[in-house]
């Protein structure tokens, strides 16, 4: 077989290019920190890396959803704590008003109870990110007058469809979709139809109506009625406390899901690094090996290739 100078040069250049490509690949891997630069570098590793990346993005979305859920729950917890505290204060005032004899003192107690009632209404109509905190899917007020033209006609609530309460949920894991909201009707004592619950005698037992009746009884000097309403206020306070406990339970569940998602995210990140990232010590060594090999190839070819006419004449 006849080997010409052209063949020798061509093969030598091919070997030199192969060494150069290996050297550049080692440089690129070390500079980027990634062992897999393109799918052909490691098809199986690429598939695994894509799966792990998708799983990490799912965890990131779950964590974003959890942060939103925590915001709703923390806001509800703060406002319900206020309602519970003000209801407790209203009970103390009713206890005092049931025995007060001075008309001026009775009016003062009645006015403070009405002020507490109005404060609870304002808290119930609080908004989060321009949405009603306790209004479910409605865009309007969570609590409003049943008849705007008759302030004494009582109140109604939104946040239910007539058969059940609106449930706002957030996905916190692949299998968990907890409810993150409560409605004003649930802790104030209204039914899913938005109307106040009633006792056996037909009296409204929602917290707002009870406070209104307590203020009227104290102002009128009706000690028997005021005393009877103390138990109703206690029952209403217990209802608020129960809803607050449900919020706390959901918060614990969401926090546990958050901890699991973060732990899983860390595990996935570590596994992805093992599959995709280059070991720095190994990468530096590989770069040095390829550099030495490239330089050795250059030196060998410089001696082996036939000199050019200009080189020969020199």
Secondary structure, DSSP 8 states (H G I E B T S, - for coil): ----HHHHHHHHHHHHHHHHHHHHHHHHHHHH-BS-SSGGG-HHHHHHHHHHHHHHHHHHHHHHHHHHHHHHHHHHHHHHHHHHHHHHHHHHHHHHHTT---HHHHHHHHHHHHHHHHHHHHHHT-EETTEETTSTT-SS-SEEESSTT-GGG-EEE-SB-SSSB---EEE-SSS-EEE----HHHHHTB-TTSSB-B-TTS-B-SHHHHHHHHHHHHHHT-HHHHHHHHHHHHHHHHHHHHHHHHHHHHHHHHHHHHHHHHHHHHHHHHHHHHHHB--HHHHHHHHHHHHHHHHHHHHHHHHHS---HHHHH-
